[in-house]
Amino acid sequence: MKNLFTPILLLMSSLAIAQFSVEEHNGDPLVDGQTVSYGIYGYGGAELDFYVNNLSTADQIFMKLQFVSAVNDDGSGVEACFGLCYTDLVFGASYPPGTEVVTIEPGQNQGGIGDHIVNLSDGAGNPIEYVFRWYQVDANGTPFGDDLSITYRYDPNLGLQGQEVDAFALATNVNHVLPVQVNEPVSLTLYDLQGRHISQQKLEAGTHQIAVGHLASQMYLAILEDASGHRSVIKFMKK
């Protein structure tokens, strides 16, 4: 009986792993728990354009985008496009609605260059937050595997000022340590390319050597965030 159960358990474990990643059109990855901030609203500069990538080289995947919650908005001030565009969003609802899904071929993205999330409200001068979640379903429409949630934040106090952290990597092809120079206090969080959280630490201004020797050889992301919510992303290869 043990020999029969083992391959079944291995199959179930593989099915529980997400087969997708999400990135902005410029190639910057979106990872689970990330907050993306804008100081303006409306089409153009405040659009979070995204691609959902199918990490499988053999199977199609079926995707949905859920509008989880909002602060200072009831869903009428945001537009989400995933396959088609939707406004007047409903808390807890998924898009495309009903049994519809966005189908993504093996090794491809959804191909929708217009897919985005955008805030269209001025919030009467107040910050607004929207939480969205991408998740995968099977052929029967049943959710499975890991999901990926982000917060889209509109903060009029940011204006048009730069939104990147004053920090950079001194090398991005590394063996044992990732050297980074930060010019302000930040938090540094490591993720793999599937958005899985690896570690987090606080850094003061200065040069730091981040230990990565224990990690498997592959590409990783280091996300640096300052006290104002500004972020920078460092992609690095652990050899």
N, C-alpha and C positions, 0 to 999 in steps of 0.2 A: 504493500500500500504506500510506503514511503516513496518508492521510486515513481509511482504514479502521480503523487501529489507534488513532487518537487518541480517538474516542468510546468505544472499548472500554476504554482505559486510564482515561478519566475515570469510567466506570461502576465499574470495579474500585476506583478510589480512593474513590469515594463509599461503596461497600459496606464498606470497611475502617474507616470511621468509626463509632464507637459511636453508637447511636441512643437511649441511655438515660441517665438520671441517677438518683441515689438520695438521698433526704432522710429525716430523722426526721419524725415526725408533727407536730412543732411547727414544721416548715418549715426547720430548720437542715439545710444540705446535708451529705452525707457525700462526701468526696473521696478519691481514690486515695492510699493510704499513710497515711491518718489513723488515729490511735489514740484510741479512746473509752474513758475510764476510769471505773470505779465503785468506791466504797468499801464497798458492800454487795453481797449476793448474794441471789438468789431473785426470785420473781415480784413485780411492782409496781415498786419503785424501781430495780431493776437491769435492767429490760427495755429493750433497744434496739429500739424500734418503728420500722419503716421503710416507706417507699413507694418503688417503682421506677417512674419516670416514662418513658413512651414519648415521645421528643422528635420523632418523625415525625408529621406531620399526615395521612399517606396510608396507611401500612403498619402492620400488626400486627408486634409483635416477640415473640420466644420466648426466655425467660430461664431461667437456672439459678443456683443458689447452691452454691459449692463450699466444703467444709470443708478448708482447706489444711493447717493444722498447729496444734499447741498446745504450750504450756510448762506443766509441772506438772499436766497432765490428759491422760487417754487418750481423751477424747471422751465419756465416760460422765457428765460433770458439766455438760454444756451442752445446751441445747435450741435448735433453729432451726426457725422456722415460716415457710414460703414456699409458700403454697397450702394445704399441710397441715403438721402439726407432726411433727418428727423428734427422737428422742433416741438415745443410744448411737451417736453419730456416728462415722464411719470416716474416717481421714485420707485425703485425696485424693478422697473420694466427693462426688458432686454431688446436689443435691436441687432439685426432685423427682427420684427415681431413674430409671434406665433411660432409656427414650425419652420419658418424660413431661416436660412443660415448663409454665411459667407463661406464659400468653398474655396480652399487654397490648394493648389496642386503641389506635388512633392518638390521640395527644394526651391519653391517660388514664394512670392508674396501675393497679396490679393489683387495687385495691379491697379488699384483705385487711386490715381494720383490726386483725386479730390477728397479723399477720406480725411476727416479732420474733426477736431473738437474746437469750438470757439465760443467765447462769451460775448453776448451782444448787448449786455446791460451795463449802464454806468454805475449801478448799485447805489444811486443817490449819494455818491462819494464814499461809500463803505466797501471794504473788501468783500469778495464773494469767493466761495470755494465749491467746487463740484468734484465728487468722487465717482470715478468710472472703473469698471472691471471687465477685462477681456477674459473669456473662458472658452474651453473647448467642449463640444458635445459629440456623442457618437451618432451612428446612423439613425438611431431611434430618438435622438434629441435629448439624451440623458447626459448631464454634465459629468465630466471626469477629469482626473489629473489636477495639476496645479493651475491656479489662475494668476492674473497679474492686475493689480490695482494701482491707480495713480490718483493724485489730487491735482486738479487744474485750479490755480488760484489767480484771481484778479485782485491786484492791490494798487489802487490809484496813487498811493504814496510812493510807489516805485518810479512813476513817471516814465521817462525814456532813458533813465540812467542805465549804465551797464549792469548786467545781471550775472556776471561771471565772478568767481572767486579769484583773488589775486594770488595765484599759485600755479605751479607747473612741475612736470616731472623732469629730472635731470637725465634719465635714461628710461626707455620703454621696452627694451629687450633684455631681460634680467634673469639671473640665476637664483640668488639668495635674498636680495633686498631690492625694494623699489625706492630709489632716492627721490625725494620730493622737496621742493622749496616752497614754503608758504610764507606770505608776508602779512598775515593776519590770523587770529585764532580761528580754527575750523574743526569740523568733525570729518573724519575720513572713513568711508564705508566701502568694503570690498564686496563685489558680486561676481559671479560667473556670468557667461553670456546668456544663460537662461533665466537670469534675474534672481538666482538663489543667493541669499545673504550669507556671507562668510564671516566677516568680523567688522568691528567698528571701534574707533579710538579717537580721542581728542588730541589735537596738535596745537601747540603754540607757535607763534611766528618763529621762523628759522628753518634750518635744513634737517630733514629727518630721514632715517633709513627704516623703511617698513619691511618687516620680516615676511618673506613669501616663500622661503625655501621649502616649507612643508606642503605647498600646494602642488597639485598635479600639473604637468606640462600642458598649457593651453592658454588661450587669451582670457584676460580678466578686465574688470572695470574698477577703477577707484573713483568714487564720487566724493567731492569735497564740498562742504556746505558751511557758510558762515552764519553769524547770528542773525543776519537780515534775510536769510533764506536764499541767498544767491548761491548758484551751484556751478561747478566745473566738473567735467568728466575726463578722466585719463584712461585711455585704453593701453594695456601693456601685455606683453607676451612673457609668460613664465617658461623658461627653457627647461 
